[in-house]
């Protein structure tokens, strides 16, 4: 078995070296322990700057990452929590795709090798390493801070898509009725007027969604919002029933106007036409409000202006297009899909052009709020897109270059204290700061803008 192990790992290294080609990056010897790790070094670099990782999946282990092949999960990370190199400086997608191809032909041999190692007491179990936890949320109820204080009610943890940056723990689970009832009690209390966001997973997969909506409407919420990818709403009859039940505000994830890119981001095939048909069905209701959410990433950042023009052609019953909400990956998304991350230096010009085009075409752009919002300094004129309320906002940490800070916090440069928009800007995620730094944050000088301006 030792000889078989050596041959298997040598085959992997050769496949990755071919993929690295003339890039100058070098592939080290694969190491099989609790996980299979492959070190990758910079051109002329002495130490690994990156590790390609394969681990066995189990019910206890986190899912997702770059790809899943059979019983294995693949991702990449920086050794010893060091910052990852910029995505455009390393052929990581090429290396990971080569790793996927190798694993598809070697899956059984690798699984057998791990089984033998476990029997010999040498580790390699399929469970997540002790002390590791899945950072994605699995809470049925949690507060949100969008345009107004809101309560996010997750009624379904299944999803018909597999967006790699999703910060919800997608799994074959839906909460019991009693769990949802208790969550509604906490969200609404004895008084009407709460803002309820019906979310998931994908809430339209819940077989009793209409009954759920009726129970929520009985609590007399001020606003009831449905977060969805709109794929199931391609069924006009289902969309009609949902509208008749009283769901009039829709927040729809649509991460590209190009079908091929949409498929790559959502890891689906054939759903794009259904999503567009679902959006058109919602826009047909004169009393409905539709906002499209696009998460800006490496696959769609250079086509944002085309996306805006596409949205401008999706006219509703009143002749107006849907609104837009621009987001970027939060800490969890950056940890799970670092290959999709883009620095603000790339995001800013593309997003500024897209927002300006929205103004030209009469497309409403929602304020930059929440933990997935870009910082306001990506825009040339941030004032119209600044949040007007501090409801639920924790505030950001001001950090010096190279300083340590607690995980899962928004952060800013110390110089951001002097920015005109400091009080209404959420900064960047801690994971972004660790990977790309904070030099892209550029304070606006001038009189301070308050939350009530």
N, C-alpha and C positions, 0 to 999 in steps of 0.2 A: 504493500500500500504506500510505503514511503516513496518508491519509485514512481508510482502512479500520481502521487501528489505533486512531485517535482515536475513531471511531464505536463500535468494539467496547468500548473501555475506558469511554467515556461511558455506554454502555448498562449496563455493570456497576455503575458508580457510582450511576446512577439506581435500579437494582434494590435496591441496598443502602440507599440513602436512604429508599426506601419501607419497607423492612424495619425500619429504625431508628425510623421513625414519630415518635411524640411522646416518645420516651425522653430526648431532649436530647443524645444522643451524635451526633457528626457524622462523616461519612465523607469522607476526603480523596481526592485524585486517585490512581487506580491507577498504579503504576510497573511497567513490564515490563523486566526485565534478565535476570539469571540465573534469577530467579523473578518471578512476578507478585505484587506486594505492594500491599496496600490499607491505608493508615493509618486508624485510628479514634481519635477524641479524646473525652475526657470532656466532659460539659456545661460550657461556659465554660472548657474547658482549652485552653492554647496549644499544647501538644505532644502528639503521638500517645501514647496509653497502651497501644495494642494494634495489632498488624498481622495482617490476614488474608492467608494465604500460599497460593499455588498453585504447585506445581512439577511438572515432567514426571517420570514414573516411568521407571526403567530397572533392569536387573539389579544395577547398582552402587549404586542409591539405596535408602535406607531405605523400608520400606513402613509402612502404618498411618496414624496421625494421626486427624483427625476423620472424614474420609471419603475414598474413592477413587472417582473418576469416570473411566471409560475409561482413558486413559493419564496421568491426573493424580492427584496426591495433594494433599489440602487439610488445612491445620492452621492454628493461630494461635499467636502468640508475642508477647512483650513486646519492644519495640525496645531494642537495645543491652543485652540481658540484664537489663533493669530488672524489678522484681517485677511480676507480672501483677495487674491489679485483681481484687478479689473477684468470683467467678463470679456472685453474685446482684446485682451492681451494674451489670452491662453486659449488654445483650441479645445475648450472643455466640451462643447457640444459634439465635436468630432470624436473625442475620446470616449464620452459616455455612450454615443451611438455604437462605437466599436465594442464597448463592454456589453451592451445589450445583445449585439449579434453573437458575441462569444458565448454569453450565458444561455442563449436560446439553444445552442448546440451542445452545451456542457452542463446544463442544469442537473440532469440525473447524476452525472459523475460527481459534481460538487456536493449535491445532497448526500450521496453515499459516503463521501469523504468526511463530511461533518458528522454523520451518524457514527462512523467508526471512531472519530475523535471523542465524541461524547461517551461512548462505551468505555474508552480507555481513560476517562476522567480528565481529558485535556481541554475541556471547554467547548465552545462552538454551539451552545444551545440556541434555540430559536427565540426565546423570550428576550424582551428588551433588557439591556444591561441594568443591573441594580442601581437605583438612584436616578435613572432617566425617566422623564415623564413626557407625555404628549402635551405640548403647549397649546394645542387648539382648544377652543371652548366647546364644552358639552353641556352648558347651562341652558335650562329651559327658559329662564327669565333673566334678563340682564338689562341694566340701564344703557341708554344710548344718548348721545348729544349731537343731534343733527340740527335742523333749523330750530327745533324746539325740544324741550325735555321730552323724552319718549321712553317707552318700555318695550324691549324687543322680546317677543314671545316665540320661541322655537318649538313648533308643533311636530316637526318631522326632521329626522337626522339622515334619512335616505336622500340621495340626489341622483338625477339622471345625467349629471356631468361630473368631471373629475378635474376641475381647475387646480393646478398644482399649488397655487398660492393661497388657497382657501384657508381661513383661520377657524372654520367650524370643523369639528371632528365628525366627518361623514362615516356613518356606520348603519347596519341594518337594524335600526331602532326607531321607534316612535314613542313618545311619552304616553303614559296611561291617562285616561280621562281625569282621574282624581289629581294627578300631578299637574295637569293643565288648569284644573279648577283652582287648586291652591295658588298657582302662579298668577292667575287672574285676580284672585283675592288680594294678593300682595300688590299687584299692579294698579288696581282700581280702588281698593279700600271700599269705604261706604259712600263715596262721592263720585258722581259722573265727571267727565271732562279729561280723562287720561288720554294720552296719545299712544296707541297700540300699533306696533309694527309686527305683522304676522310673517314669520320667517322660518328658516330651516337651516340646513339642508334645503330641499326644494318643497315648499309647503303644498304645492298643487298635487304632489304625489299622495297626500293623505286621503284615504278613501272616504273620510267623513268631513272633508273640509267645509262643506256648506253648513253642516250642523255646528261645526266649530265657529264659523262666522256668525251664525245666529246667536250662539251663546255669548260671543264677544259683543255683538250689537246690543244684546239685552242689558249689558253693563253701561250703555250710553257713552261710549268713548267720544272724545272730541274729534279725534281723527283716527281712522283705521287704514293702515297702509299695508299693501301686500308686496313683499320682496320676492321676486321670481325671475326665472330665466325665460318665461313666456312660452316655452316649448309646448306644454300641454294646452296652452290657451290658443293654439292653432285650431283646436276643436271649437268652432264658433258656438255650438250649443252649450259647451261647458263654460265658455267665456260669458255667454248670456246669463246662465244660471248664477254665476258668481257675481255678475253686475247686479242682477235682480236682488241678490241677497244683501247688497249694500256695500260691496267693495268698490270704491270709486277712485282710490289713489293707488297708483302702481309704480313701483321702483324696480326697473327691469335691468338685469345685467346683460349687456351686449358689448363684448370686448373687441369686436372688430366688425367692419362692414365687408370684409373679404372672407369668402367662405373657407378657403384653405387656412387662413390665419385663425379664424374662429375655431375651426376643428382642432388646430394645434394647441390653442390656448385652453379649450374646454375638454380636450382629449375625447372628442366624440366624432361621429361621422353621420352626415345626413340630417343634422338637427338645425342647421342654419336656416333653411327655407321655412321650417316650422316656427322658429323663433320670430322671424320677420312677419310671418302670417299672424302669429299671436299678437305681436305689437300692433299690427294694422287692425286687428279685431278690437283691441282696447281703445285705439284712437278713434274708432267709429262711434263711440259713446260720447254724446255732446257734453255730458256732465262728469266725464272722467278726466283725471289728471295723470299724465304719464311722464316719468323721468327715466332716462336711460343712464345707466352707470357704466363707464368704461374705465378699467384699471390700466393705466399707462405702463407698458413694459417693453422689453426689447423687441418683441414681435410686432407691436403696433405703433410705436412712438413715431416712426418716420411717415406714417400714413394718417396722422390725426386730422389734417386738413381735409383729406378725402373722406374720412369718417364723418366730419361735420357736414360736408356737402351731401353725403348720403342721408344723414338724419334730416337735413333741410328738405328733402323730398318726401319724407314720411309725414304727410299732412293729416291732421285730424278732422273731425266733423266740423269744427269751427274754422278750419283753414290754417290753423297754427301747427307747427311741428312740436314734437315732444321736447321737454327740457333735457339738459345734460348735467351730469355730476361726474367730475373728473377725480379719480383717486389714484394712489400709488400703493405699493405693497407695504404692509405694516411689519412688525417684528417677526410674526409667525410666517408670513408670506416670504420674507427674505431668507428665513432659515430653511424653508421647505423648497423654495425654487430660486436659489441664488443665480441660476443661469439666465433668469428673466430680468434681473435687476439692471437698472440703468441709472447713471449718475444724473444729478440735477443739471449739470452743464449740458447734457443732451436733452433732458426733459424740457428745460425752460424755453428755448426758442420754439420748439414744436408746440408746446402748450400755449405760449403767448400768441402764436399765429392762429391756433385753433380757436381760442377765446375771442380774438379780434374778428375772426370770420363768423363766429356765432352772433356777435353784435350786428354784423352786416346782414345776416340772413334772418334776423329776428328770432333766434333760438335762445331761450332762457338758460342761463348757467347758474346752478345752485351755488351758494357760498361754500368756501373751502372749510368744511367742518369735519370733526371726527378724527379717529386715529389713523385713517387712511388718506387724509387730506394732504396735498402738497403744501409746502410753505408758500406764503403769499408773495415772496420775492421772486418767484418764477414768472410773475406777471409784470407787465410794464406799468399798468395802472390797477393796483390791487383793490382800491376802495370799494368798487361795486361787489366784490366777491368775498369781503370780510364778514365773518359771522357777527351777528348782532346781539348774541346772548352768551353768557358764560355758563349756562346750565350744564352741569355735569362735567365741565372741563377741569382736569386736574392741574393744569399748568405745566409748563416745560421746565426742565433743568437747564441752567446756564453752565456750560462746561468749558474749561480751558483745553487747548490742544493736548491730546495724549492722556487726559484725565480719565480715571475710572468712574463709572456710574452704575446705578442699579439697572438691571435688565427691564425691558418692557416699559420704558419711560420715553416720552418725547423730549428732545433736547434741542438746544440752540447754542450759538456762539455767545460768549460774554458780550461781544459788541452788539448783539441783537437787543440789548436793553436800551440802546439809543435809537432803535428803529421806530419810525412813526407808527408802524402797525404792530408793534410788539404785543400789545394787549389783546389783539384779535387774531394772532397767528399761532398755529399749533406747532411750528417747528418741524423737525423730522424725527423719524423713529430712531431709537437707540441702535438698532441693527444697521440702519443706513449710515449713521455716524461712524460706527466701527469699521464699516467696509469702505466708505468713500470719503470720510472726513466731513468737515463742516465749512470748508472754504467757499462752497457755492452759495452759502447764505450771505446775502448782501443787504445790509440795513438801509432802509429809506430814511433820509434825513428830513426834518421838518417838524411842525407841531404834532404832538402825540395825538393819536386817534384813540378815543375811548370806546368802550363797548356800546355806548349810547349815542355816538355820533351818527 
